[in-house]
Amino acid sequence: MGRYIEQTQARSELQQRIAADLRAKAAARAKDEGDPSTAYTAIDGVEDAEYMKGTKHTTSLAGVWATIFLAAVAVFIYFVVRVNS
């Protein structure tokens, strides 16, 4: 039981140090927000992301492929129901 209490206390000290560090960083960031050279530019994560390079938009044939896939599933289900009857 004593070890459990020691572990909990050590963890809370670590949590306190982390919280203090985060508060200091937040205060520094709030202080720097007044400087226009350090202004934050929002990243939308889609258009300006690196993984989007080399990709292309979906073509108009996507609907045709979806229809073919659904028809194949329907035929498969029809055959399964037909064999079990």
Secondary structure, DSSP 8 states (H G I E B T S, - for coil): -HHHHHHHHHHHHHHHHHHHHHHHHHHHHHHHTT-GGG------SSTT-GGGTT-----TTHHHHHHHHHHHHHHHHHHHHHHH-
